[in-house]
């Protein structure tokens, strides 16, 4: 465990001047308040006052206007110490996607400094500029340029300082390897010697001279993961590893079902335990104890009786999510409706029409690290360490929950073990802070896997209706697409179709739902790309050729061709035991195409090979990108084949990994990744798009082998329909 002394803890909650000591340690759908209480019973968490944290890139409505304006002074983003060490500040956070490395590379590139001299402070609300959050594949296209601009401005400022220091012609000075050198006199001075640790107060230019991707020397290379050794050796400290002096361990007593209210409570047995503090406020019941074991015993000793209304079940899910929303919806994630041409004329000109329905189940994020938080109150100020994608949003939730100014709250985010869109909200932080306030001591709260599976939000379930019209030559002339509940992200088609009606229909969801990797785009891609194969079959065209015939976008055509070439598409023949599928994806400015091979054995489906071509503009770290793509393929296997949340009457029925199937080593296919490095294009995000085309490619491959067309996710949770051979 990491134990902070009183002195070091004071440093951690000090002002920005102590950034170096801090650095050593702290390396969807909008969830409306009404939904939060409706689903969680109104008092199970302390969120009766909490600002809802937005779970998708629709943005934070409650931030201050001054927070919307990013600071333009160099010192807000970057500091050069007297010893030449460079500290960079960003509100983005590291949750395993390796942006600590890719952002550091971009700083090193523009600053002309050794990469080992640079450290990033990430997600510390007292030290870093405001940031909406780490989601939506926005870090590379937004924070990358921001830090590049700051670094380039700092580099030019350093050259100015050296020119003044030497009274030299500025044009003769160059910045390289953390030093300014006079090419004429051969004088040289380090960045640290120039700044003497003082802040660079100059403002950044609107259009600084940035290095072109074709000239990158550090960016664009496969730099090893920053702090990678600490992660593989166990040296890195997660939230659950933090220990403060006098710290207690927290546990929350959970209701028996969603939307529950507390009827009766008997805490007498818990209160008799040594070192236990019981907290009860409305529907919130929790304990703080001297160790985790005692906290668990105390929580189990509490006798709570809950009352919950009758609720829906999984059996009626796809009927329920077709019902129109009874409350206002902000339709986050993109425009809820798109029309072009005349859908009526399109259908009248079609030689054939096709209508199908596709369904998507609720699934869990299953991060390796469940939610955790450590909270400490000191002199009227609250400091919380927690794993979150949105530190500033969690800060705002805490400030509103406890009715204190935001400048009295500090949130720090240690690099966290995965999120996948599932850690936008601050439940654990608020619970830990509530217990700490009542106990008068710091409190650590770590959720169990069952709590993570039950009380966190899920990827939305949905129903998607697609109706299309096509001519005999394979030209799609009409496209009608209706998504119910799962969301509008990825709703639009990249195919060149003249007549379209595309619409998202918000509903009242039966479970708490929010952002997931790619938001609703994987669901919309699944329906669209399976339907494309069905259309190809309808007009007797080969699936690859059918897609190319309806594609005008050159980037989409390029990835489709690259994936087909890598896979050897067209050289394989479907058989009852082996099938091949192809699908196209696009999202967040990136493009992907996936080819999949499946093996059918005794009604079981195994994915044996996946070839994926990916293009996201100029690539900052090729190996890092390759890892992202491979990880997305692995994650996508679960949602495609067998992951699903089962629920009945407000209760989750499979809240443990023993009952919730995730991909295993034995499920992993051979993966071949082709990266199209477009140095003529600005870098785009890559965290979400690689998952888009996997599920439909698998569905299309299953059809190729069996003639059965899976139109629901997951596709084969219990194997393919039909009898199985006895073992």
N, C-alpha and C positions, 0 to 999 in steps of 0.2 A: 504494500500500500504506500502511496505517496503521502507523507506527513509534512504539513507546512507549519513552520514555527510561527509564533505570534508576530515576530519581526517580518518574516517573509510574507505572511498573510497581509500585513499592513502594506507591504510593497505591492501585492497583487491588487489591492483596492485603492491604490494611489492614483495620482494623475499621470498624464502621458509621459512626463519626464522620466518615469521609471520603466519605460517601455522595454528595456533590455531584460529586466528581471521578469517581466510578464511574459516576454517571448519564450523564455526558457520553459514556462509551464503551459501556456495556453496555445501551445502550438494548435387547377383543379377546379375542385369546386370551392368557392368561398363557403366557409362554414359559418352560416349565420347564427347569431345568438339564439334565435328562436329554435333553430334546428338542434343546437347543442343541448338545450335544456329538454326539448321534446324527446330526444333520444336517450339522454343520460339521466333523466329523472329530476333535473333542475337543481340538484344539490349534492350529487355524489362527489363532484369536484368543487373547488372553491370558486368556480367560474361564474358564480352568480353576478359578478361584476366584470368579468373578463371581456376584453375586446376580442371579437372573433378574429382568428388569424386566417388570412386568405391562403387558400391551398393551391391556387393556380395563378397564372401570370396576368390576371386581371388587375392586380396591383392592390396596394394598401390604401383604403379610402381615408384612414384615420391618421395618417402621418401629417406632421406639421408642414406648412408651406416651405419653411426654410430648409427642411430636410430634402425637399424635391430638387433643390439646387445643389449640385455637387461642387465642392470647394475647388477653386481654381489655383490656389497657391500651392506651390510644389511641396511645401513642408507638411501639408495635410496628408500627402500620399507617400512621402519618402524622406528619410533622414540618413545622413552620412555622419558617422561618429568619427572622432579624432583618429581612431585606429584604422579607418577605412571600411569598417563594417557598415553595411547598408541595411536599414530596416524599412520595410515596405508595409503599408497599411491598406487593408481591404476588408470590406464587410462580407465578402464572399467566404464560404467555408469549405473545408475539405471533408468529404464523407466517403472517400475511397475512389473518387473519380480521377484523382491525380492532378487536380488543378493547382495545387501548391507547386508542383514541378513545372507545369506549362506556363503559369504566370511568372514564376521565377526566371524561366528561360527568356521570356519576352522582356522583362526588366533588364536582364543581363545583356541582351542584344542591343537595346537602345542606349543603355547607360554606358556600355563598353566597360563592364566590370566583370571580374571573375564570378562565376555562378556560386562558388563556395563562400563568397563574401556577403551574400544576400540572404536575409531571413525575412519571412513574411509573418506579420501579425494579422490573423484572420478572425473575423467574427467576434470582436471585442467591442461592445457598444460604447465603452468609454474612450477607446483609443482610435477606432477606425471611422472613416466617413460613413454616413448613413448608407445603407443598402437595403433594397426591398427584399432580397433573399436569393438563395442559390437554388434555382429551379428553371425550368423552361429552356435548358441548353443556352442560357444567356451569358454565362461567364466568359466564354471565349470571344463572342462577338461584341460584348459590351465592356467587361472589365479588362480584357486584354488590351484593346485600344486605349482605355483610360490610363492604365499603368504604363503603356508604351509612351503615351503623350507626356506623362509626368517624368518618365525617365529621360526622354529626349530633351525635355525642357531643362532638367537638372544637368544633363551633359553640356548643353549650350551655356548654362549659367556658370558651370565650372570652367569652361573655356574662357568666358568673360573674366572670371576672377583671376585666372592665370595670366591673361593678357594685361590686366591692371597690375598684378603683382610684379611682372617682369617688364612692364611698359613695352610690350612686344606687339608686333603686328598679329592681329587675331588670326588672319588667314594662314599663318605659319604654324598654328597650334593644332594638335590632333589629340583626341581622347582614345585611349586604348588600354585595356587590362587594368582599369582602376587608376590610371595615371594620365596627366596631361604632359605632352612632350612638345618642345619647340623644335621643329624639324631643321631649323637653321642653326640655332646655338647648341642643340642637343641637351638643353636643360630639361629636367623632368621633375615633376612633383606629384605626389599621391593625392587622391581625392581628400583623404582625411587631413593631410597637411594643409590643404587649401581651406577646407571648411572649419578646421579646428573644433569640430563638433557643433558648430552653430547651425541654426536652421537656414534653409534656402527659402527666402521669403518672396522670391520672384514669382510672378504669375505665369501660368502656362500660356503659350500661344494657341490661338484657335486652330492653326494649321502647321504643326511642327514638322520638321523634316524627319520622316520615319524611314527606316531601312526597308527596301522592297523585299518581299519574300524570296525573290530570286537571288538576293544577296545575303540572306540570313546565314550566320555562322553558328550561332548557339540555338536560337529558335529554328525549328525545322529539323532538328536532330533528335535522336532517341536518347536523350539525357536520362540517366537512371533516376528512379524515384527519390525525391528529397526525403531524408529521414527514413528511407526504406529499411535500413538495418534495424532501426528501433522497433518497427512493426513486426518484423519476422523473428526478432529475439525476445519480444515481450517487454522491451524497455519502455515503449510508448505507454503513456498513462491515459486511459479513458476516464470518462466521468465517474464510473463505478470504482476507479482506483483512487480517487481523491479522498484524503483524510485531513480534517481540520482539528485543531486542538479542542477537546471537549465535545466533539461531534457525537450526535445521536443517530440512530438508524430508524427510518420511518416505514410505516406500512399503512395502507388504506384498506378499510373494510368495504368490500364491493357489494352492490345490490345483487339480488338474485336474478334480475332481468333488466333490460333497458326500460327507461321511463319510470323507474321505480320511485316510490316515496317511502320514507321511513315511518313505520307504524309504531314500533316500540323498540326500546333499547335497554339492555342490561350490561353495564360495564364494570360491575362490582368485582368480578373475578380478575379482570385485567388491572384494575386500580390497586389491587392488593399485591401485585407483583413488584418486586424491588426494581427501581430504576425505570419505571414505565410511566409515561405521561399520556393520558387519553384526551383526544380532542374531538369534540362533537359540536357541530354548528349546522343546524338544519339537517339536510340529508348527508352532510359530510361527516364521516366517522373515520378517525385514524389514530395511530399510536406512534410515539417516539420512545425508543428504548436504548439501553447502553450498548446493545449489539444486535445484529440482524436476527439471530436465533430467538432472542427474547422478544423482539418486535413481532416476529411471526407467531410465537406462542400467545402473546397478548392479543393480537388481532383475532386469532382463532378462539380465544376465550370469551370474546365479546358476543353476546347474544342479540342479534339484530333481526327484527321481523320487517319484511318489506312488502309493500303492496304495489302491484304492477297491473296496468290495464291489459286487456286481451289484445294481442298483436298478431300481425300477419306471419306467414311462414314461407319457407322456400318453395313449397308446393304451388303457390299462387304467384310467385315472383314475377313472371313475365306477363301475367295479366295485370298485376298491380302497377308495374312501371309504365304501362300504357295510359294510365289515368292522368288527365291533365293536372298540373300543379294547382293547388288551392291557395298558395301564397305567391307573392311576387318573386320572380327569379331574375337575377342579374345576367344570366346566360354567360358566365365567365368562360374564357378560353377561345373566343372568336365570335364572329357574327353568327347569329342563330339561324339565318336564312339567306339563301342565294338563289337568284333566278337569272337565267339568260335565255334569249330566244323565246320560242313558244313551245312549251311542252306538249300542247295539244297538237300543233302542226307536226312536231317531231314524231309522235306516236302514229299519226295518220300517214306519215311517209315511210314508216317501218314495214319491212317485209315480215318480220317476226318480232314478237314481244316475249318478255320473260319477267315473272314476278316471283320473288323468294323472300323469306324471312330468316334472319340470323339472330342468335341470342348469345349473350355474354353473362357469365355468372360473376358474383362478387368474389374477389380474391384478396388475400392479405399481402402486405409488402414483404414480410419475413426478413427484416434486417438482422444481420448477425448480432448487433448490439441492441437490445431492447431499450426503451426510454429510461433515462436516468437523470437525476439532478441532485446537486448539492446546493443548499441555500444557507446563507448567513445574514443575519441582521446585526448591524453595528452602527451605533450613533445615528439611528434613524434612517440609515441607508441599507438597501438590500443588494446583496451580490449573489448571483446564481451561476453555477457552472452546469451546462446541460448540452446534450447533443441535439442540435436543431438546425434546420436549413434556413431559419429566419430569426436570427438573434434579435434584431431590432423589433420585429413583431412580437416576439416573446417578451421583450422589455416592456412594450406598450401594454400587453396583456397583464403583466405583473403590476404595472403602475395603476391601471384601472381597477384591477382586482382588489388592491390594498389602498386605493385612493391616496396615492402619493405621487408627487411630480416625477416625470420620467428621468430627470437628472439625479434622482435619488435611487435609481435602479441601474445596476450594471449586470449585463449578461456576457459571459465568456463561453466560447464554444471550443472545447478540445477537439482535435481531429477525431471524427466519429466513425464508428463501424457500420456504415451504410444507412441509407434513408429511402431512396427510390421514390421520392415524393411523399413519403409517409411521415415526415417529421417537420411539418410546417407549424404545428400548434404546440402550445406550452403547458399541456396538462401536468406532466411530471414536475415541471418547474414551479407551477402554482401550488401543487400539493406539497412539495418539499418546503416552499416558503411559508405556507400556512402552518405546517407542523413546527417549523423553526421559530416562527413568531410566537406560537403558543408555548413552546418549550423554553424559549429564551436562550437557545443554544443552536449551533449549526446542525442541520439534519441532512442526511443522505437518504435518497429514495431511489430504489432500483426496481423497475417493473419486472414481473415474471413473464415468461413466454405466454402464459395463459392470459395475463392482463394485456399484453401487447396484441394478442389475437382477438380479444374481446372488446377492449375499451378504446383502442385506436380506430381510426377510420379505415374504410376499405376502398379498393378500386371499384368504381360504380358498375353495377350490373346494367344491362340494357337490352333493348330489342331494336333491331334495325330492319326496316322494310325497304326493299329495292325493287323498282320496276323499271325496265329498260326496253328500248326498241332498237333494232339493228337491221341493216339492209343485207341482202344476200352476199354482197361483196365484203362484208365484215365491218362496214362503217357504222359506228354507233350514232344514232340520230336522236335518241331521247334517253334521258337519265333522271329518274325520280328517286330520291334517297331521303328517308325519314329515320332519324335517330331519336329513340325515346330513352331519356334519363342518362345514358352514359356520357354524353357531352358533345360539344361542337368542335373540339380540336381535331384537326385532320379531316374535317367534314368535306372540304372541296376536293374535287378530282383533278389530277394532273392531265388526264386525257382530254384530247381536243374534241369536245362534244358541243354541238351548237345549241342544243335545247336542253336546259337543265332546270330542275326544281329540287333544291337541297334544303333540308330544314331540320333543326334540332328542337325537340319538344321536351321542356323541363317537366318533371313530375315531383310528387312527394315521395322521396325514397323510403323504403322500409327500414334501412340500416343507415348508420352514419357513414358518409362517403366523402372522398376527397381525392386529392391529386395522387397519381401513380405515374411511373415512368412512361412518358409519352401522353399522359392524360387519357383522353378518349381516342386518340389517334390510332392506337393498335386495334381497338374494336372496329373503328370505321374502316381501317385498311383491311381487316379480316373480311368484313362483309363485301367491300368493294372488289377485292382481288379474287375472292372465291367466285363472286358473281361474274367477273371477267372471264374466268375459266368456263363457267357455265354458258356464257354467251358464245365463247369460242366453239364449244361443243355443239351449240345450237345451229351454228352456221358452218360446221365441219371445217374449222380452221385450226391449225396448230397454235397452242397458247402463246408461244413467244411471238410468232408472226402476227397473231391477232392484236397483241398489245402494240407492237411496233406500227401496225397499220393505223392505230388510233392515237399515236404519240407524235406531237410536234416539238415538245420541249427537248432541246439537244442534250441537256444534262441527264434527263430521265432516260433518254435513248442510250446514252453512253454507259450508264451503270447497268442497264439491262443487257446490253451487248457484252460488257465485261464479265458479268456473272455467268452468262451463258457460255462464254468462251472458256472461263476457268473450269466450269462444271463439265464441259463437253456436251452441252445441251443438244439433243437431237440424235446423239449417238447411242442412247440407251433405249431399251424396249421395255415397256411395262409388262409385268407378269402377275399372276395371283399372289406371289410372295414378295414382289418388289415393285415400288412405284416411284415416280419422279414428278416433282412439282416446281413451279416457278411463280414468283410474285414480285411486285414493284412497290416501293415505298418512298415517301418524301415528307419531310416535316422539318420545321425550324431552319430552313435554308439549306438542308442537306438532302441527299438522295441515296437510296439503297435499293439493291435488287438481290433477291435470295433464291437460290436453287436448293431443293432438299430431296434427299433419297430416303425412303422408308423401307423397312423390312417387316413383313407380316408373318408372324409365326404363332400358330395356335390362338388366333384372334387377338394377339397382343401386337402393338405397334411399337417399333423401335426406329428412331431416327439415326441412320448410320452415317450420313454425310451431309454437310451443309457448306455451300460455297456462297460467299456474300461479297458483293462489290459495293464500295462505299465512297461517296464523294462529299466533302464538306469544305470545299475551297482549299486554301493553303493550309497544309498540315503543320501544326506546331511541334508535335512530338509523335512520330510514327509508331513507335512501340506502345506508347500510352494509348494512342487511338486504336491500335490493334487489340490491346487488352480490353478497351471499352466495347469494341464490337464483339469480341469473344464472350465477354461477360453478358452482354445483351442477348446473345444467342442462347447461352446457358439459362438465363432467367426466363427468356421467352418460351423455352421448352415446357416449363411448369404450367404457365397460363394456357399454353396451347393444348397440352395433353391431359393434365390431371388436376391442376389446382382449382379448388372451389371451396367457398365458405358455405357450410350447412347451418341452417338456423330454423328455429321454430318458436313462435310465441315469445319473441323478445330474448331468446337465449341462443348463444352460439354453441353448436353441437360438436364441433371439432376444434377446440381451442389449444391443441397441443400438436407438436410435430409428429407424434406417434400416429395421429389421425389425419394430419394434413400433409399430403404428399408433395414434396419439393423435389427438384431434380437431384439425382445422385450421380456419383462417378460413373456408375454403370449405364446411365442414360446419355452420357456425353457422346456426341457424334464426332467424326473426323471433321475439323473445321478448316476451311481454306478462305482466307481473307485477301481480297484485292482492293488496294487503296488507290483511288484516283486523286493524285496530289495536284490540285489546280492552283498553281502559284499566281495565276492571273486573277484570282478571286480572293476576296477577303475571307479569313477563317470564319467558319460557322460552328455552332455547337454540335457535339457528337454524342451526348449522353443518352439521347432518347431515340433518335431516328433508326439506329441499327436493329431495334426490336420490331420495327413496323411490319416487315414482310415475312417474318418467320412462320407465324401461325397459318396464314393463307397458303404459303408454299407447302406446308405439311399437309393441310387439308387437301390441296390439289394432288399431292403425291398419293395420299390414301385413296382418293378416287381413281387415280391411275392404276392402282393395284387391284382394288376391290370392286370398283363400280359404285361404291357407296359414297355419298357426298356429305361429309360432316359440315353442318352449318351452325353448330353450337360450340362455345368455349366453356369448359374444356371439351375436347373431342372424344377422348377415349379413357375417361376416368376409371371405367370398369372393363376396358377392352372393347373390341368391336362387337356389335350385335351378333348373336348366333351361338351355337353350342361350342364348348371347348373340350378338347381331349382330356380325359381323366389323367391325373398325374400317376 
